[in-house]
Amino acid sequence: MSNLNKEQIAQLYNLAGQNAPENPTSEEITGILIEIEKRISPGCIQTQAKFLNNANILLVDDLELSVYQLSKLLTNCGYTTTVARSVEEALDYYKKQSFQYVIVDLFLPNPEDGLYLIDTVNNAEKTKKDETKIVVISGSDDKKLINECFLKGANEFISKLPDWHKKILQHIGNLEVQKYGAMAEVFTKIEDPEHKIASITISNLSKNEIIETLKREIQILINTGYINLILDLEKVKNLDSVGLNAIVYAYKACSERKGILKLCGVNSAVNDALSYVFLNNLISMFKDKDSALFDYKKENSLNS
């Protein structure tokens, strides 16, 4: 926290209603930001991500490792996840609850079981009513089986390659954005896969649906290993308390995973808002995205 002097640290703690310690650590500063969040916009952002569009997902898989990994990621990204480990259990849940997405492992344990489940769910009346999307996952690359999945009613087939978790999150996230809007106002790009750097370009931070989309994008990136983020704010003209809270959320998300958040394209009005909680001292800011990427590369070269 070398960018903050003692007076600024004292004022930061004062905003949170606490007395400043002599030499606060980065973790303590992050904790103070949590307290400030509550004062800036009560209930807007919690430690566990809460989303306005909290979709229900039925995950059907009989492999415990896959169930653990994917259900944890989905929950961390704000989705409500129900797990079934057999066709019978899945159909029982599906009859009793409404699901926006059904993720099915094709082999349950045989492909015939998965195909039967896909066909049954697809032909259910409530599937049309709830606009349920069926996503099939499998380690098989059998083109005949994949084609059969689509014929039975699957909306997407994702192979269990090393990045399959990320593809599921991205696919569902894209469908959510298409359904609820804000697609053109939050744009994510993977900048450097090796060093886990991604950027998010934002058009404005004054609409709830955009904030929700941004939060979900951050969670997806963080949970798939992209802990170094650049927020491009060039199109953001003003920053109110809700938008400020979103920046704090991004800062915390990166810091908690030992990553770094950088901002670029910050105008004077946005900088003034950031200075309210000294985020302009905590987060490095750059003229444009290229400059921020160059700074990451410089840091990586120094650490290598």
HUKA-V933099 format. One record per pair of residues at least 24 apart in sequence whose C-alpha atoms are under 6 Angstrom apart, sorted by the first residue. I is the first residue (numbers start at 1). J is the second residue. D is the distance in Angstrom with one decimal. If there is no record, write none. Layout:
# HUKA-V933099
i	j	d
I	J	D
I	J	D
This chain:
# HUKA-V933099
i	j	d
3	281	5.4
40	241	5.9
49	78	5.7
50	78	5.6
51	78	5.8
51	212	6.0
54	79	5.2
55	79	5.4
56	80	4.8
56	99	4.9
56	100	5.6
57	81	4.9
57	99	5.5
57	101	4.8
57	102	5.7
58	82	4.9
58	102	4.7
59	83	4.9
59	103	4.8
60	84	4.8
60	85	5.6
60	104	4.8
61	85	5.1
61	105	5.2
77	219	5.5
100	132	4.5
101	132	5.3
101	133	4.8
101	134	5.9
102	134	4.9
103	135	4.7
103	136	5.8
104	136	4.8
105	136	5.8
105	137	4.8
105	138	5.6
106	138	5.6
119	152	4.9
122	153	5.5
166	224	5.9
182	210	5.6
196	226	4.4
197	226	5.7
197	228	4.8
197	229	5.8
198	229	5.1
199	229	5.5
199	230	4.5
199	231	5.9
200	231	5.0
201	232	4.6
202	233	5.9
203	235	4.9
203	236	5.6
204	236	4.6
205	243	4.9
227	254	5.4
227	259	4.7
228	259	5.0
228	260	4.8
228	261	5.9
229	261	5.0
230	261	5.9
230	262	4.8
230	263	5.6
231	263	4.9
232	264	5.0
232	265	5.9
233	265	5.1
233	266	5.6
234	265	4.0
234	266	5.9
238	269	5.9
238	270	5.5
239	270	5.5
264	288	5.0
264	289	5.9
